[in-house]
Amino acid sequence: MFPGKLLRGAALSAATLLPALCGEARPSGPYADLTRQQWHEDLAFFARELPKRHANAFHHTPREKFEAAVAALDARIDSLDADEIYVGMDRLANLIGDAHTYVEFPKENANLPIDIRQFDDEYRVIAVGQGNEMALGARVLAIENTPIKHARELAASITPQDETPELARVRIEGFLTTGMALRGLGITSKREVAHYKLQADEGGGFTVEVRAPPAGSKPEWVWVEKELPLYRQSPGQKAWCKYLSDARTVYCNIRQVRDLGNIEKEMMGMVEREKPDKLAIDLRQNSGGDFNVGLRHLIHPIRELKEINRKGHLFVLIGPGTFSAAMANAAQFRAQTAALLVGETIGEKPNSYQEARQMNLPNSHWAVRYSTQYYKFVEAGENCIRPDKEAPLLWVDYKAGRDAVLDWVLNYKASEN
């Protein structure tokens, strides 16, 4: 999976076949051996167990509406293929509303080697597998015959219905390049291939065909920018620090809130050795973990740094993908330190249902995630974490490899506060 895609759980599955009745010829592929009765059983298990196991399943959608949606899917299930059933169940899960409740994509996948991102109200191709380089930087007009705005609306139905639009935005970006989601939403007729209708900045329109790689193989990615910005470098590292001497800034990229003991030592040693003017903690790519680990290894030790824990010297970089424990830590940085939050609004609400557990459906074995605990990380004001300094993602910066968020931090003068 390309690092820019924000999807949930594992990568995606690989066949789109009607469940067959006993005695009928069954097509080959995953889930082809499931009967229609077995799909009904999976849906019944899902509809019975999810409300029982979730901490408060009907905090957003009334029970009556949820049960009516279940009945509507059950009435249609005999005419749907596996991908369409997946989308139907995931829509139901997303009616619950919180970002930790959803049907996880199965492991085998049709993850298409193209990555697109939304800038203002348009989508651009930001990365492709080798062979489709002509698509880099182009505007996306449609996928097959579905205009991109309508495709976005369809994909929004499998995003959490009680979270911020920012979280929906980044999840939609991933769904629009995922074969199982595209097929299940009715945008493509086959999950393994999609045709993207594009427009170059020079005005010419063209179409690229994108095919999922064979199982077990990985595409060679090509990015639109010639040089990756600092925060996207070292993609294999979960946490790392670098001293930016020209700006007298220690920059730490924290991508998971797990096993941060070594990064605490590295960060504190760098601060002691270099005596920087600023410390920047980047949580924009952080998918979560355990917020207590972040408290212990980041917030508490940084809070004791008298020269750093002052307004204009401590910064936390946030964005729509700052998720779960990382979202909690961002709120705690704001409440317990003098940090300035810089970037974009976080996608997940700080006061919401989290602490996910998992159950598996009896026949398809799809994993269903559900929240078991309510957390409150903001005591007053709106249920949202907005930055102190908004620095939106602009196409002109992205294609040039510029990081406007970090640039603002590096250029900030403490006297400006």
C-alpha positions in Angstrom: 0.0 0.0 0.0 1.3 3.4 -0.9 2.1 5.4 2.3 -0.2 8.3 1.3 -3.4 6.2 1.4 -5.3 6.4 4.6 -7.3 3.2 4.8 -8.7 1.2 7.7 -7.2 -2.1 8.8 -5.6 -4.4 6.3 -5.4 -3.9 2.6 -8.2 -5.1 0.4 -9.7 -8.3 -1.0 -9.6 -9.7 -4.6 -12.9 -11.1 -6.1 -16.4 -9.9 -6.9 -18.5 -13.0 -7.4 -22.2 -13.8 -6.7 -22.7 -16.2 -3.8 -24.1 -19.4 -5.4 -27.1 -21.5 -4.5 -26.4 -25.2 -3.8 -26.3 -27.0 -7.1 -25.4 -24.0 -9.2 -22.0 -23.7 -10.9 -19.8 -21.5 -8.7 -17.3 -19.1 -10.2 -13.7 -19.2 -8.9 -12.2 -16.7 -6.5 -12.5 -15.7 -2.8 -16.0 -16.0 -1.3 -17.3 -18.0 -4.3 -18.0 -21.0 -2.1 -20.3 -19.0 0.2 -24.0 -19.7 -0.3 -26.6 -16.9 -0.1 -27.8 -18.4 3.1 -24.3 -18.0 4.6 -24.3 -14.3 3.6 -27.7 -13.9 5.4 -26.1 -15.6 8.4 -23.2 -13.2 8.4 -25.5 -10.2 8.2 -27.7 -11.5 11.0 -24.6 -12.1 13.2 -23.4 -8.6 12.4 -26.7 -7.0 13.1 -27.2 -8.9 16.4 -23.7 -8.7 17.8 -22.5 -5.2 16.9 -25.1 -3.3 19.0 -24.5 -5.7 21.9 -20.7 -5.2 21.8 -20.4 -1.5 21.1 -20.3 0.8 24.1 -23.2 2.8 22.8 -24.2 1.8 19.3 -27.1 4.2 18.9 -25.5 7.4 20.1 -25.7 8.9 16.6 -28.1 6.8 14.6 -31.4 5.7 16.2 -31.9 1.9 16.5 -35.0 2.1 14.3 -33.0 3.6 11.4 -30.2 1.1 11.8 -32.5 -1.9 11.9 -34.4 -0.6 8.8 -31.1 -0.4 7.0 -30.2 -3.9 8.0 -33.6 -5.2 6.7 -33.1 -3.3 3.4 -29.7 -4.9 2.9 -31.0 -8.4 3.8 -33.8 -8.0 1.2 -31.2 -7.3 -1.5 -28.4 -9.6 -0.5 -29.3 -12.4 -2.9 -28.6 -10.1 -5.8 -25.3 -8.7 -4.6 -21.8 -9.9 -5.0 -19.2 -10.1 -2.2 -17.9 -6.5 -2.8 -21.4 -5.1 -2.8 -22.2 -7.0 0.4 -19.0 -5.6 2.0 -20.0 -2.1 1.1 -23.5 -2.7 2.4 -22.2 -4.0 5.8 -19.6 -1.2 6.1 -22.3 1.4 5.5 -24.2 -0.1 8.4 -21.1 0.0 10.6 -20.5 3.6 9.7 -24.0 4.6 10.7 -22.8 3.9 14.3 -20.8 7.0 13.7 -17.4 6.8 15.3 -14.1 6.3 13.4 -13.2 3.1 15.2 -16.3 1.2 14.1 -16.2 -0.3 10.6 -15.8 -3.6 8.6 -12.1 -4.2 8.0 -11.0 -4.8 4.4 -10.0 -8.5 3.8 -6.3 -9.2 3.5 -6.0 -10.1 -0.2 -6.6 -7.0 -2.3 -7.1 -5.1 -5.4 -5.2 -2.0 -4.2 -4.7 -0.1 -7.4 -1.2 1.4 -8.0 -2.4 5.0 -8.2 -2.8 7.6 -5.4 -5.0 10.7 -5.7 -5.5 13.5 -3.2 -8.0 16.3 -2.8 -6.8 19.9 -3.0 -9.5 22.4 -2.5 -12.4 21.0 -4.7 -10.3 19.0 -7.2 -8.5 15.7 -7.1 -4.9 15.3 -8.4 -2.8 12.2 -9.2 0.1 12.4 -6.8 1.7 8.9 -7.3 1.4 6.0 -9.7 3.0 2.6 -10.4 5.7 2.6 -13.1 4.2 2.7 -16.6 1.5 5.4 -15.8 3.8 8.3 -15.3 1.9 10.4 -17.8 -0.9 10.7 -15.1 1.2 12.4 -12.5 -0.1 15.8 -11.6 -3.3 15.5 -13.7 -6.7 16.4 -12.5 -9.1 13.5 -12.0 -12.4 14.1 -13.9 -14.0 10.7 -13.5 -13.5 7.0 -12.7 -15.0 4.9 -15.5 -18.2 6.8 -16.2 -18.7 8.3 -12.7 -17.8 11.9 -12.4 -15.3 12.4 -9.5 -17.7 14.5 -7.4 -20.3 11.7 -7.6 -17.7 9.1 -6.8 -16.7 11.1 -3.8 -20.4 11.2 -2.6 -20.7 7.4 -3.0 -17.4 6.8 -1.1 -18.6 9.2 1.7 -21.3 6.6 2.6 -18.6 4.3 4.0 -17.0 7.0 6.2 -17.9 7.5 9.8 -21.1 9.5 10.0 -20.4 11.3 13.3 -16.8 12.5 12.7 -15.5 15.6 11.0 -15.5 16.2 7.2 -11.7 16.2 7.3 -11.6 12.5 8.3 -14.1 11.7 5.5 -11.9 13.5 3.0 -8.7 11.4 3.7 -10.6 8.1 3.8 -12.4 8.8 0.6 -9.0 9.4 -1.1 -8.0 5.9 -0.2 -11.4 4.3 -1.3 -11.2 5.9 -4.7 -8.1 3.9 -5.6 -9.2 0.6 -4.0 -10.7 -2.1 -6.2 -13.0 -3.6 -3.6 -14.5 -0.3 -2.7 -14.9 0.9 -6.3 -16.5 -2.3 -7.3 -18.7 -2.5 -4.2 -19.8 1.1 -4.7 -20.8 0.4 -8.3 -18.2 2.7 -9.8 -16.3 -0.1 -11.7 -17.5 -3.4 -13.1 -14.3 -5.2 -12.1 -12.3 -4.7 -9.0 -8.9 -5.5 -10.7 -9.0 -2.7 -13.2 -10.2 0.9 -13.3 -10.0 3.6 -15.9 -9.3 7.1 -14.6 -10.3 10.0 -16.9 -7.8 12.8 -16.4 -7.0 16.3 -17.6 -3.5 17.8 -17.8 -2.9 21.4 -16.8 -2.2 22.1 -20.5 -5.9 21.3 -21.1 -5.7 17.9 -22.8 -7.9 15.1 -21.6 -6.8 11.4 -21.5 -7.6 8.1 -19.8 -5.2 5.8 -18.0 -6.0 2.1 -17.2 -4.8 1.0 -13.8 -4.6 -2.7 -12.9 -4.1 -4.2 -9.5 -0.7 -6.0 -9.3 -0.7 -9.8 -8.8 -1.1 -11.1 -5.3 2.2 -10.9 -3.4 3.8 -8.3 -5.7 4.4 -4.7 -5.0 4.4 -1.9 -7.6 7.3 0.5 -8.1 5.9 3.8 -7.1 6.7 7.1 -8.8 5.8 10.4 -7.1 4.8 13.7 -8.6 7.4 15.6 -6.7 11.1 15.2 -7.5 12.2 15.4 -3.9 10.1 14.3 -1.0 9.6 16.8 1.8 11.2 15.9 5.2 8.0 14.5 6.8 7.6 11.9 4.1 11.2 10.7 4.1 12.3 7.5 5.9 8.9 5.8 5.4 10.0 2.6 7.1 10.8 4.3 10.4 8.0 4.6 13.0 9.7 7.5 14.8 12.9 9.6 14.2 14.4 12.9 15.0 16.7 15.3 13.1 18.4 18.5 14.1 17.8 21.3 11.5 20.8 23.5 12.3 19.9 26.5 10.1 16.6 26.9 12.0 18.0 25.7 15.4 15.1 23.3 15.5 14.8 19.6 16.6 12.3 18.0 14.4 10.7 14.6 15.5 8.4 12.6 13.2 6.2 10.3 15.4 4.2 7.9 13.2 2.9 5.6 15.9 2.3 6.0 19.6 4.1 2.8 20.5 7.5 1.9 21.9 8.7 5.5 22.3 11.3 4.9 25.0 14.2 5.0 22.5 12.8 8.1 20.7 12.5 9.9 24.0 16.1 9.3 24.7 17.1 10.4 21.2 15.0 13.5 21.4 16.1 14.5 24.9 19.7 13.8 24.1 19.5 16.0 20.9 17.9 18.8 22.9 20.5 18.6 25.6 23.4 18.5 23.0 22.2 21.1 20.5 20.3 23.4 22.8 17.8 24.3 20.1 15.5 27.3 19.9 12.5 25.1 18.9 11.1 21.6 19.1 8.6 20.4 16.5 6.7 17.1 17.1 5.0 15.9 13.9 1.9 13.8 14.3 0.4 14.3 10.9 1.1 10.7 9.8 0.3 9.1 13.1 -2.3 6.3 13.1 -2.4 5.9 16.9 -1.4 3.4 19.5 -1.6 4.0 23.3 -2.0 7.6 24.4 -0.5 6.8 27.8 2.8 6.0 25.9 2.7 9.5 24.4 2.0 11.0 27.7 4.9 9.2 29.3 7.6 9.5 26.6 6.6 12.8 24.9 4.3 15.1 26.8 5.6 14.7 30.3 9.4 15.0 29.6 8.8 17.9 27.1 6.7 19.7 29.7 9.8 19.8 32.0 12.0 21.5 29.4 11.9 25.0 30.6 13.6 26.6 27.6 11.4 24.7 25.1 8.0 24.5 26.9 7.2 28.2 26.1 5.0 29.7 23.5 6.8 30.1 20.2 9.3 27.3 21.0 7.2 24.2 21.1 5.1 23.1 18.1 2.9 20.1 17.3 2.1 19.4 13.7 -1.4 18.0 13.1 -3.7 17.0 10.2 -6.7 15.0 9.2 -4.7 11.8 9.6 -3.7 12.4 13.2 -5.7 9.6 14.6 -6.8 7.9 17.8 -4.0 8.0 20.4 -2.2 10.7 18.3 -5.4 12.8 18.4 -5.5 12.4 22.2 -1.9 13.3 22.6 -2.4 16.5 20.4 -5.2 17.5 22.8 -3.0 16.8 25.8 -0.1 18.8 24.3 -2.5 21.7 24.1 -3.8 21.3 27.6 -0.6 20.5 29.4 2.1 22.4 27.6 2.7 25.7 25.8 2.7 24.0 22.4 1.3 25.7 19.3 -0.7 23.3 17.1 0.0 23.9 13.4 -1.5 22.3 10.2 -5.0 21.2 9.5 -8.0 20.2 11.6 -7.8 16.7 13.0 -10.3 14.3 11.5 -11.4 12.4 14.6 -13.5 14.1 17.3 -11.7 14.3 20.6 -14.8 13.4 22.6 -15.9 10.2 21.0 -16.1 6.4 21.2 -12.8 4.6 20.8 -10.8 1.7 22.3 -11.6 -0.7 19.4 -12.1 -4.5 19.7 -12.8 -7.0 16.9 -15.2 -9.7 16.1 -15.2 -12.0 13.0 -18.2 -12.9 10.9 -18.9 -16.7 10.9 -18.7 -17.5 7.2 -16.7 -14.7 5.4 -14.6 -14.2 8.5 -14.5 -10.5 7.8 -13.3 -8.6 10.8 -15.7 -6.0 12.3 -14.2 -3.3 14.5 -16.2 -1.7 17.2 -15.6 0.9 20.0 -15.8 -0.1 23.7 -15.1 3.1 25.6 -16.0 6.8 25.5 -13.2 9.2 25.9 -13.3 13.0 26.6 -10.1 14.8 25.7 -11.6 18.4 25.3 -13.4 19.9 28.3 -14.9 23.0 26.8 -15.8 24.4 23.4 -16.5 22.6 20.2 -15.8 18.9 19.8 -13.0 19.3 17.4 -9.2 20.0 17.5 -8.4 22.8 15.2 -4.8 24.1 14.8 -3.7 27.4 16.3 -2.2 28.2 12.9 -4.1 26.8 9.9 -1.8 25.7 7.0 -3.9 24.0 4.4 -2.5 21.5 1.9 -2.1 23.4 -1.4 -1.4 21.8 -4.8 1.2 24.3 -5.7 3.2 23.4 -2.5 2.6 19.7 -2.8 3.9 19.3 -6.4 7.0 21.3 -5.6 7.8 19.2 -2.5 7.3 22.0 -0.1 6.0 21.5 3.4 4.1 24.7 4.3 3.4 23.5 7.8 7.0 22.9 8.8 8.1 26.0 6.9 5.8 28.1 9.0 7.3 26.6 12.2 10.9 27.2 11.1 10.2 30.8 10.1 8.2 31.6 13.2 9.6 34.3 15.5 8.8 33.9 19.2 8.2 37.7 19.4 5.2 37.2 17.1 3.1 35.7 19.9 
